[in-house]
Amino acid sequence: MKLSLEGKRALICGSTDGIGRACAILMAERGAHIILAARNEEKITSVMSNLAGGGHSYICADFDNPDDLKQKTADHLAETGSVHILMNNTGGPHGGPLIEAEAEEFEVAFRRHLISNHYLSQSVVPGMKKLGYGRIINIVSTSVRQVIPGLGVSNTIRGAVAQWAKTLALELGSDGITVNNVLPGYTNTERLKELLEKWAENAGISYEEMVESTSKKISMRRIGEPEEIASIVAFLSSDAAGYINGSDFPIDGGRFGL
């Protein structure tokens, strides 16, 4: 099975923490040249110093400003060359009941997720077509399959991203470019920790009790690790995944219930 990413160039978004960082590390170990994309330059350079191999670079941009992200990405690719792989990934919206959400919350989340994903894809697809090889992988959420209570805005926007990706898959497949969605379940990231702390407070229980309660909703009875999500992303980036397109991959340890 051809799992090596030797000679491939990968643009990894949200790559300073959690899932994005784990993906950058694993894919560099498999031979890819990584372009890190995130807003905190200090964190970016710290991650980059720990990547295997060489030839890595970065784009420092805020995904809440898609126009700036688009321009910086275009400038970077013009200087360094096309990429074979794009992993779209950024922080999720704040939690809360959907009925209480302000219109601005939807607009911010839409720009951060769908518009940024779209601009990045527009930036990399021409180069992928010339290379005859492209992998666009979107980190979304299991809420695409089953909504998560208390994450109203996120549930809404994630669904839009999933449908955008499947439409793109139809349009780009004939060019040798695949588009797939990875749907992480409860994963050991700072965002999950923040959510669990908030849910614990609302429920009047300790953080540890909330972790235990959440784990019971998973058939494996534990929270997932970012490295476990990175494994599927690296696989979907490889030659071995060349006939996988327009698919959703829930990586949730067998989550059930609400």
N, C-alpha and C positions, 0 to 999 in steps of 0.2 A: 504494500500500500504506500503510495507516494504522499507522505505527510510532511516532507521537508519543505521549507519556505525559502530555501537558498536562492538568492538572486531576485527575490521579490521585494518590492517596496510597499510599505503599509502605513497608511495614515490612521492613527488610533486616537479617537477623541475621548475627552474626559479621562486622560491617561495618567493623572497624578494620584489617584486614589482608587480603592476598591476594584471593581471589575476591569475598568480601563487599564489600570496599572498592571494587574495580573496578566491581561492580554498582551500588553507591550513586552513584559518580561518573557513570557513563554514564546511569543512569536520571534523575538530576538534570539532566543536560545535555539530556535529551529532555523535560523539563518536569515531572517528578514531584516532589511534596513528599515528602521522605524522613524516615522515623523510623529512626534508627540504633539497633541493639540489640547490646550487647556488655558485657563486664565491666570494661574498663579505661576509666574516665571521661576520663582525660587523652588517651588515644588517640582516643576518641569525639569530643571537642571539637575535636581537631586535624583529623580528617577532615571534620567538619561545617563548619569554617571554609573548607574548600576546595571545597565543593559549589556548583555553579551554582544560580542562582535563590535563592529565599528560602522561609520558612515551614517550615524543617526543624526537627526536634527529636530527642530520643533517650531511650532507656530503658537505664539502667545496671543490669545483672543478670547473675548467674552461671548458666549453663545446667546446671551440676552441681546446682543447687537449683531444680528445676522449679516447686515451689510458690511460691517467691518471684518467679520469672519470671512466673508466671501472674498473681499479684496486681498486680505492677507494670505489666504490660501492660494489665490490666483498668482500673486507675486511670488510666493514660495515655490510653487510648482513650475513657474516660468524659469526660475533660477536653478532648481534641482532636478527637474524632470518628472515624468508621469509616474503614477502609482498603480500597482496591480490590485491593491486591497484598500477599501475604506470601511472602517468600523465606526458607525454613528453611535454616540453614547454621550449623555449629559445628565445632570442632576434632575430629579423629578420635582414636580410642583409640591407646594405645601399641602398637608392633609386638611381634612375638614368635610362636613356634610355638603353635598352638591347643592342643595337648595339655598345654602347660605353663601355660596361663592359669588364674588363680584365679577363683573364682565372682564375687568382688567386681568384677573387671574387667568382666564382662558386665553386672553391675547398674549400675555407673557409666555405661558406654556406653549402656545402654538408657535410663537417665534423661536423659542428655545429648542423645541423638538422638531416640528415638521418643517418650518421654513429653513432652519439651519441645516437639517438633513438634506433638504432639497437643493439648497445652494451648494453644499459640499459635493453632492452627486453631480450637479451640473458642471462643477469644476473638474472632477476627475474622469467623467465618462468619455470625453473626447480622447484623452490619452489612453484609456483602457481599450477603446475601439482600435486604436492604432497598434497597441500591443497584442490585440487578439486574446486578451485575458483580463477578466475583471471579477472581483468579488465585493459586493456591497452587503455588509452585515449590520443589522440594526439591533441594538440592545433595547428591548421594549419591556414587557412585563407580562406575567401570567394573567393580569387583568384583561388582556385581550380575549382570553378564554373564559375567565370567571372574574367578575368585578370584585374589587377589594373594598369592603366597607370602610368609610372614613377617608377614602382617596378619590373623591368625586371628580375633581378636575383632572387628575392623573388618568383615571379610568377613561374619561372622555377623549383626551388628547392621544393616549396610547392607542386607542382604537383607530383614530384617524391616521396615525403613523403606520399602523399595520396594513391598512387598506391602500395607503399611498405606496408602500413597499411592494405589495402584490401587483399593483397596476404597473409599477416600474419593471417588475420581473417579466411581465408579458411583453413589454416594449423592448427590453434589452437582451433577452435570451438569445436571439438570433445573432447577436454580436459577440457571443461568448462571454457575456457578463451575467452573473447570477446575483439575485437579490433575495436574501433570506432574513428572517427575524428570529432572534434568540430571546426567549421569554424566561428570565430568571424568576425563580420563586423567592422565598425568604433567604437572603444571602447576607453573610456577615460583613456588612459595610457600615460606614458612618451614618448613611441615610437610614438604614434599618434600625440602627441603635437609637437614632433620634425619634423614629416612629414608635418604637417599642416603649421608649421612655414616656412619650406623650400618651400612648394607649394605656400604659400602666397607671399614670396619673389620673386619667379619666375614669379608670375602673376602680381606683382606690386600692391598688395592690402594688407590691414591689416590682422593680424591674426584673429581678430573678424569677418571680412568679409569672410574669408576662412572657419571658423567654420560654419557660417550661410549658405554659399554656399554648404558645404558638407552635412549639415543637411537636405537641400532641396532634396538631393538624396535618402533620407530615408523616407519611408512612415509614420513613426512615428514622423518625423521632429525633431529628436534629436540624439545625440551621445549616445551609450550604456555605461553602467557602468560595471566594472569588476565583481561585485557581480552577475550581470545577467548572465554572462558566467559561473560563479562558480555554479549556480543553476543546469545547465544541466550536468556539470561535476560530481557533487555530485549525481545526479539522475543516471547517467550512471554507477557510482561506486557501486550502491546499488543492493540488491537482486531483486528489482522490474524491473531492466533492464536486467535480465538474458537471455532474448531471442532476444536482440538487438545486432547485430553483423555485422561488415563490412559496416557500414553506415556513411554517412556524415550529420552533423547537422549544417546548416547555422543559426547562431544566430546574425542577422544583422538588426533587426527592420523593415525588408521589404525593403532592399536596392534595388534601380533600377537605370539604367542609368550608366554613367561613370563619 
